[in-house]
Amino acid sequence: MARIRIELPEAAAIHALIDAEGRLAVRVTPGAKVEMLDIGDAGLQAKVRAKPEDGKANDAVRDLLSRALGIAPSRLTLLRGATSREKMFRVAD
């Protein structure tokens, strides 16, 4: 079985999007064919393969962000957007 290729931007580029209060806005596309993070004109965009059921897509986004930032998933807290494509995470120090 082929390994899933994950595309991630540089951690420094993502850190630049975190505001002074440690919040990071992410627009999510669940059920995508690829897993990736992309920084565009609209900010950080995440595509995950997980479906938006029972919080699976939220967990997948948290894992993707933690991998890109090089931190533990427990340091990311979903503040807003549990059932929305527009999510806000807090990145703990």
N, C-alpha and C positions, 0 to 999 in steps of 0.2 A: 504494500500500500504506500502511495506517495506521501511524503511529508508535506504538511501545509506550510507554505511560504508566507511569512508575516513581514509586512513592510512597515518600518518605523522611522520617524524623523529623529534627528539628533536630540538628545535629552536637553541640551542647552536651549534649543529652539522652543521646546515645550515649556521649559521653566520661564522663558520670556513671556509666555501667555498667562502665567499665574499672577493674580493681582496681589496687592499689598496685604490683603487679609487671608491669603493662601487659597483663594478660590480659583477653580479652573472650569471654564464653560466648554462643553463638548456637544456637538451635534452627532447623533448616532443613527446609523442605518443598520437595523438588525436583519438577519436572514440573507446577508450578502454572500457572494460566492468566494470572496477573499476576506482575510483579516488584515486591516491596515489602519494606520493613523496618517492623516494628511493635514498639513497646515495650508489653508487657502485664504482668500479674501474675507470669508465669513468666519474665520477662526479655526479652531481644531475640529476636525471631522473624524469620526471613528466608524469603521465598517467591521461588523462581527458576523460570524456564521450562525451564532445562536439565535433562536427564535425568541420573540418577546413574550415568553410565557413563564410564569412562576419566578420571575427575576433572573432568568438565565442570561438574557442579553445584558442586564446591568452587571452581573458578575463577570461576564466576558469582557466588557468595557473596562471594568476595574482591573482585571488581570492584564489586559493589553496596556493600559496606562502605567501600571506598576512595572511591567517589563521595559517599557520605553524610558521611564524615569529612573530605573534601577533601584526601586524601593520596594518594600514589602506591601502587598495588597492591603494589609491592615492599616496602613498609613493613609489610605484614601477612603473618605467618607462621602457617600452620596447625600448631598444636602437637599437637592430639589430635582424633580423630573423622573421619579420612579416609573411613571407610566407614560412619559413623554419622550420625544426624540431629543429635546433640548434638556440637557442635564448639567448640573452644577456639582462639582466635587470639591471637597476641601482636602488639601494636601498638608498633612501634619509634618512638623519639623522633625 
